């Protein structure tokens, strides 16, 4: 599986997901070939004005240009983001 290095200036703005490469996620909407609730792994986190992610889902489908409208963090990623939200 190929992993890409994100651009150095790719940082999320307030109210955007702050996922990292390797974070586990779940789809929150039906995508082409990926039903809602399907687990996946972030393989690219990139974007300047709009933080977006490329995700490889467990059913073998890969989708790009996904954000908080399509994904929710699960596992360690969810715990990390909860902790960050409490600190702010």
Secondary structure, DSSP 8 states (H G I E B T S, - for coil): -------TT----TTS----TT-EEEESS-BTTB-TT-EEEEEEEE-SSS-EEEEEETTS-EEEEE-TTTEEE-THHHHHHHHHHHH-
